[in-house]
Amino acid sequence: MFKPKSIFFEKDIENYALGRQLMEQYKDVPKVEIESHNAIEEMRKKENKEFLNMKGNLIIGVRKTHKFVPNHKISDFLVPYTSSGCIAACMYCYLVCNYNKCAYLRLFVNREKMLEKIIRTAENSEKTLTFEIGSNSDLILENTITNNLVWTIENFKNTKNGFLTFPTKFDMVNSLLNLEHNNKVIIRMSVNPEEIINNVEFGTSRLKGRIEAINKLKEAGYKVGILIAPVIFVENWKPLYLELIQRLSNELSEKVKKDLFFEVIFMTYSYVHTKINEEAFPDSINLYNKEIMTGRGRGKYWYKESIRQEGEKFFREELAKYFPNNDIIYIV
């Protein structure tokens, strides 16, 4: 279990069972009371080289924003849920871009209110709805601290007209395997070539563990998918991603491959990432490549259209070859 160096907490968390539980769980950890989890000036002013040290802190608060954002990829809505940020340190994390250096783990203790809105929205709908509850964090990782994912599945399992979905880069799934989930949960494992995981996705599970986890989850009856994300067009990207696809074909169980689906997402990057990574990870690779990337507005970059087209062609051809019976939901 994650042992934070310090805890920054809002006073109101003591009005919630989970808040009291976490304060007792970490009773020996130094604590700082704050006004808002969104405005911790002490950390906003930290230098970029302090990025990894900041990841050692835990912020606990009450989520005030409960707006559902329509989504048309794998879900109907992106839903604010029980955490934001992460203790891992992927060099491309879009939360770093959105929140500058403030991509540390924030836990929100008012889970009952959040899940109640999801259930109410689903049961008042005339059609089946899918809710993405993990777009701002990794719920498998968070679950090792809060047990929130177990709690969520147990309390959602009988909901009419609703499904929950989330992605993960972690393999700590054993606590989910014996739950009664009623096929209401879709778990998508994010994968990359081993070389990229080792050199870019710091603090996440290895590829072997991720593949084993998705096999376990399918055996436990969960709906599963594979996110190849983000695709990073390093110099030797074709052999790396071909090896990844071949490894998935060889190591995923036949039960998984029976109705597996894929999502493919190309990396976006930013000026903020560049500045933080230069100081926080001075010996790591530079993910910005001006030869194949172009501006996307306000300091953000993505791959040029010709590169994206080449990438899409490659993934469609190779996935069709090794997974001929499986759908590609989208490539973006």
C-alpha positions as CSV (number, residue, x, y, z in Angstrom):
1,M,0.0,0.0,0.0
2,F,1.2,3.5,-0.8
3,K,2.7,5.3,2.3
4,P,2.6,9.1,1.6
5,K,5.3,11.4,2.9
6,S,2.6,14.0,3.9
7,I,-1.1,14.4,3.7
8,F,-2.9,17.6,2.8
9,F,-6.5,17.5,3.8
10,E,-9.7,19.5,3.8
11,K,-11.4,19.8,7.2
12,D,-14.7,18.6,5.8
13,I,-13.4,15.1,5.0
14,E,-14.1,14.3,8.7
15,N,-17.8,14.4,7.9
16,Y,-17.5,11.3,5.7
17,A,-16.8,7.7,6.7
18,L,-14.1,7.3,4.1
19,G,-12.4,10.5,5.3
20,R,-12.3,9.3,8.9
21,Q,-11.0,5.9,7.7
22,L,-8.2,7.5,5.7
23,M,-7.1,9.8,8.6
24,E,-7.0,6.8,10.9
25,Q,-5.3,4.6,8.2
26,Y,-2.5,7.2,7.9
27,K,-2.5,8.4,11.5
28,D,1.3,8.4,11.7
29,V,1.8,10.5,8.5
30,P,2.4,14.3,8.9
31,K,-0.7,16.3,8.0
32,V,-1.4,19.8,6.7
33,E,-4.9,21.2,6.7
34,I,-5.8,23.1,3.5
35,E,-8.7,25.2,2.3
36,S,-9.1,23.5,-1.1
37,H,-7.6,20.5,-2.8
38,N,-7.5,22.7,-6.0
39,A,-5.3,25.5,-4.5
40,I,-2.3,24.2,-2.6
41,E,0.1,27.1,-3.2
42,E,3.0,25.3,-1.4
43,M,3.0,22.7,-4.2
44,R,2.2,25.0,-7.1
45,K,5.3,27.0,-6.4
46,K,7.6,23.9,-6.4
47,E,10.3,23.7,-9.0
48,N,9.9,21.2,-11.9
49,K,12.7,19.1,-10.5
50,E,10.5,18.5,-7.4
51,F,7.9,16.7,-9.5
52,L,8.6,13.2,-8.3
53,N,8.8,14.3,-4.6
54,M,5.4,15.9,-5.0
55,K,4.1,12.6,-6.1
56,G,4.9,11.3,-2.6
57,N,2.1,13.5,-1.1
58,L,-1.5,12.5,-0.8
59,I,-4.4,15.1,-1.0
60,I,-7.7,14.2,0.5
61,G,-10.8,16.4,-0.1
62,V,-14.4,16.6,-1.0
63,R,-15.3,16.7,-4.7
64,K,-17.4,19.7,-5.6
65,T,-17.7,19.2,-9.4
66,H,-20.2,16.5,-10.4
67,K,-20.8,17.5,-14.1
68,F,-21.1,14.6,-16.6
69,V,-19.4,15.2,-19.9
70,P,-20.9,13.5,-23.0
71,N,-18.5,11.1,-24.6
72,H,-18.8,9.2,-27.9
73,K,-15.9,6.7,-27.8
74,I,-16.3,3.9,-25.3
75,S,-18.8,5.5,-23.0
76,D,-21.8,7.9,-22.9
77,F,-20.4,10.1,-20.2
78,L,-17.1,11.0,-18.6
79,V,-17.9,11.1,-14.9
80,P,-15.9,12.8,-12.1
81,Y,-15.3,10.1,-9.5
82,T,-13.3,9.2,-6.4
83,S,-9.8,10.3,-7.4
84,S,-7.7,12.5,-9.7
85,G,-4.1,12.1,-10.5
86,C,-1.8,9.2,-9.7
87,I,1.3,8.2,-7.8
88,A,2.9,6.8,-11.0
89,A,4.9,9.2,-13.3
90,C,4.2,8.6,-17.0
91,M,6.1,11.2,-18.9
92,Y,3.2,12.0,-21.2
93,C,0.4,12.2,-18.6
94,Y,-2.3,14.6,-19.8
95,L,-3.1,15.5,-16.2
96,V,0.3,17.0,-15.9
97,C,-0.5,19.2,-18.9
98,N,-3.9,20.2,-17.5
99,Y,-2.7,20.8,-13.9
100,N,0.9,21.8,-14.4
101,K,2.9,20.0,-11.8
102,C,-0.2,19.2,-9.7
103,A,-0.8,15.6,-11.0
104,Y,-0.4,14.1,-7.5
105,L,-3.0,11.7,-6.2
106,R,-6.2,13.4,-4.9
107,L,-8.8,11.3,-3.1
108,F,-12.4,12.4,-2.7
109,V,-14.3,11.0,0.2
110,N,-17.9,11.8,-0.8
111,R,-18.2,8.7,-2.9
112,E,-21.9,8.0,-2.0
113,K,-23.0,11.3,-3.6
114,M,-21.0,10.5,-6.8
115,L,-22.3,7.0,-7.2
116,E,-25.8,7.9,-6.3
117,K,-25.9,10.4,-9.3
118,I,-24.6,7.7,-11.7
119,I,-27.2,5.2,-10.5
120,R,-30.0,7.7,-10.7
121,T,-29.0,8.8,-14.2
122,A,-28.8,5.2,-15.4
123,E,-32.1,4.1,-13.9
124,N,-34.0,7.2,-15.2
125,S,-32.7,6.6,-18.8
126,E,-34.7,4.9,-21.5
127,K,-31.6,3.4,-23.0
128,T,-28.5,1.7,-21.6
129,L,-25.7,4.1,-20.6
130,T,-22.0,3.5,-20.0
131,F,-20.2,5.7,-17.5
132,E,-16.4,6.3,-17.7
133,I,-15.3,6.6,-14.1
134,G,-11.6,6.5,-14.5
135,S,-10.6,9.2,-17.0
136,N,-8.7,11.3,-14.4
137,S,-7.0,8.6,-12.4
138,D,-6.3,4.9,-12.2
139,L,-8.9,3.2,-10.1
140,I,-7.0,-0.1,-9.8
141,L,-4.2,1.8,-8.1
142,E,-6.5,3.9,-6.0
143,N,-8.4,0.8,-4.9
144,T,-5.2,-0.4,-3.1
145,I,-5.6,2.6,-0.8
146,T,-9.3,3.1,-0.4
147,N,-11.0,-0.1,-1.5
148,N,-13.3,2.2,-3.5
149,L,-13.5,0.0,-6.6
150,V,-14.7,-3.0,-4.6
151,W,-17.2,-0.7,-2.9
152,T,-18.4,0.7,-6.2
153,I,-18.9,-2.6,-7.9
154,E,-20.8,-4.0,-5.0
155,N,-23.1,-1.0,-4.8
156,F,-23.6,-0.7,-8.6
157,K,-24.1,-4.3,-9.6
158,N,-28.0,-4.2,-9.6
159,T,-28.3,-0.9,-11.4
160,K,-30.7,-1.0,-14.4
161,N,-29.6,0.4,-17.8
162,G,-26.0,1.1,-16.6
163,F,-22.4,0.0,-17.1
164,L,-19.2,1.3,-15.6
165,T,-15.9,1.4,-17.4
166,F,-12.3,2.5,-16.7
167,P,-8.8,2.0,-18.0
168,T,-5.8,0.9,-16.0
169,K,-2.0,0.4,-16.2
170,F,-1.9,-1.7,-13.0
171,D,-2.2,-5.4,-12.3
172,M,-3.4,-5.4,-8.7
173,V,-6.8,-6.9,-9.5
174,N,-7.2,-9.9,-7.1
175,S,-9.6,-8.1,-4.8
176,L,-12.0,-7.8,-7.8
177,L,-12.0,-11.4,-8.9
178,N,-14.5,-12.9,-6.5
179,L,-17.0,-10.0,-6.6
180,E,-20.5,-10.4,-7.9
181,H,-20.5,-7.7,-10.6
182,N,-23.4,-8.9,-12.9
183,N,-21.5,-8.1,-16.0
184,K,-21.9,-4.4,-15.3
185,V,-18.2,-3.5,-15.4
186,I,-15.9,-3.1,-18.5
187,I,-12.2,-3.0,-17.6
188,R,-9.7,-1.8,-20.2
189,M,-6.0,-2.5,-19.8
190,S,-3.6,0.1,-21.3
191,V,-0.5,-1.5,-22.8
192,N,2.7,-0.4,-24.5
193,P,5.8,-2.1,-25.7
194,E,8.0,-3.2,-22.7
195,E,10.7,-0.8,-23.8
196,I,8.3,2.2,-23.6
197,I,6.8,1.0,-20.3
198,N,10.3,0.8,-18.8
199,N,11.6,4.1,-20.1
200,V,8.4,6.3,-20.0
201,E,5.7,4.9,-17.8
202,F,7.5,5.0,-14.4
203,G,5.9,3.4,-11.5
204,T,3.3,1.3,-13.4
205,S,2.9,-2.5,-13.7
206,R,5.1,-4.4,-16.2
207,L,3.5,-5.7,-19.4
208,K,3.6,-9.3,-18.2
209,G,1.5,-8.4,-15.1
210,R,-1.0,-6.4,-17.2
211,I,-1.6,-9.3,-19.6
212,E,-2.0,-11.7,-16.7
213,A,-4.4,-9.3,-15.0
214,I,-6.7,-9.0,-18.1
215,N,-6.7,-12.8,-18.3
216,K,-7.7,-13.1,-14.6
217,L,-10.4,-10.4,-15.0
218,K,-11.9,-12.2,-18.0
219,E,-11.9,-15.5,-16.2
220,A,-13.8,-13.7,-13.4
221,G,-16.5,-12.7,-15.9
222,Y,-15.6,-9.1,-16.5
223,K,-15.9,-7.5,-20.0
224,V,-12.4,-6.5,-21.1
225,G,-10.7,-4.4,-23.7
226,I,-7.1,-3.4,-24.6
227,L,-6.0,0.2,-25.0
228,I,-2.8,0.5,-27.0
229,A,-2.1,3.9,-25.6
230,P,-0.5,6.2,-26.0
231,V,1.3,5.2,-29.2
232,I,4.7,6.9,-29.2
233,F,6.4,7.1,-32.6
234,V,9.9,6.5,-31.4
235,E,12.5,5.7,-34.1
236,N,11.9,1.9,-34.0
237,W,8.2,2.1,-33.4
238,K,7.1,-0.4,-36.0
239,P,9.0,-3.4,-34.7
240,L,8.3,-2.5,-31.1
241,Y,4.5,-2.3,-31.6
242,L,4.5,-5.4,-33.9
243,E,6.2,-7.3,-31.1
244,L,3.6,-6.0,-28.6
245,I,0.7,-7.2,-30.8
246,Q,2.3,-10.6,-31.3
247,R,2.8,-10.9,-27.6
248,L,-0.8,-10.0,-26.9
249,S,-1.8,-12.6,-29.5
250,N,0.3,-15.3,-27.8
251,E,-0.3,-14.5,-24.1
252,L,-4.0,-13.4,-23.9
253,S,-6.3,-16.3,-23.2
254,E,-8.6,-17.7,-25.8
255,K,-11.5,-16.6,-23.6
256,V,-10.2,-13.0,-23.7
257,K,-9.7,-13.1,-27.5
258,K,-13.3,-14.3,-28.0
259,D,-14.8,-10.9,-27.6
260,L,-11.9,-8.5,-27.0
261,F,-12.0,-5.0,-28.4
262,F,-9.2,-2.5,-29.1
263,E,-8.7,1.3,-28.7
264,V,-5.7,2.9,-30.2
265,I,-4.6,6.4,-29.1
266,F,-1.6,8.4,-30.5
267,M,0.3,10.5,-27.9
268,T,-0.2,14.2,-27.5
269,Y,2.4,16.2,-25.8
270,S,3.0,19.8,-24.5
271,Y,5.4,22.5,-23.6
272,V,4.6,21.9,-20.0
273,H,5.6,18.2,-20.3
274,T,8.8,19.2,-21.9
275,K,9.9,21.6,-19.2
276,I,8.9,19.3,-16.3
277,N,10.5,16.2,-17.9
278,E,13.8,18.0,-18.6
279,E,14.2,18.7,-14.9
280,A,12.4,15.8,-13.3
281,F,13.8,13.1,-15.6
282,P,17.0,14.6,-17.0
283,D,18.4,11.3,-18.2
284,S,15.3,10.1,-19.9
285,I,14.3,10.2,-23.6
286,N,12.9,13.3,-25.1
287,L,9.3,12.6,-26.3
288,Y,9.1,15.8,-28.3
289,N,10.2,15.4,-31.9
290,K,9.8,18.5,-34.0
291,E,10.4,16.5,-37.2
292,I,7.1,14.6,-36.8
293,M,5.1,16.7,-34.4
294,T,3.1,19.9,-35.0
295,G,1.3,22.5,-32.9
296,R,-2.2,21.8,-31.6
297,G,-2.7,25.2,-30.0
298,R,-1.5,26.8,-26.7
299,G,1.7,24.9,-26.3
300,K,0.3,21.5,-27.2
301,Y,1.6,19.1,-29.9
302,W,0.5,16.0,-31.7
303,Y,1.8,14.0,-34.6
304,K,1.6,15.3,-38.1
305,E,-1.2,14.0,-40.2
306,S,1.1,11.9,-42.5
307,I,2.5,10.1,-39.4
308,R,-0.9,9.5,-38.0
309,Q,-2.1,8.0,-41.2
310,E,0.9,5.7,-41.4
311,G,0.2,4.7,-37.8
312,E,-3.4,4.0,-38.4
313,K,-2.7,1.9,-41.5
314,F,-0.1,-0.1,-39.5
315,F,-2.4,-0.8,-36.6
316,R,-5.4,-1.7,-38.7
317,E,-3.4,-4.1,-40.8
318,E,-1.5,-5.8,-37.9
319,L,-4.5,-6.1,-35.6
320,A,-6.5,-7.5,-38.4
321,K,-3.8,-10.1,-39.0
322,Y,-3.4,-11.2,-35.4
323,F,-6.9,-10.5,-34.1
324,P,-9.1,-11.0,-37.1
325,N,-12.3,-11.5,-35.1
326,N,-11.9,-8.5,-32.8
327,D,-13.2,-4.9,-33.2
328,I,-11.1,-1.7,-33.2
329,I,-13.5,0.8,-31.6
330,Y,-11.4,3.8,-32.7
331,I,-7.9,5.0,-33.6
332,V,-7.2,8.6,-32.8
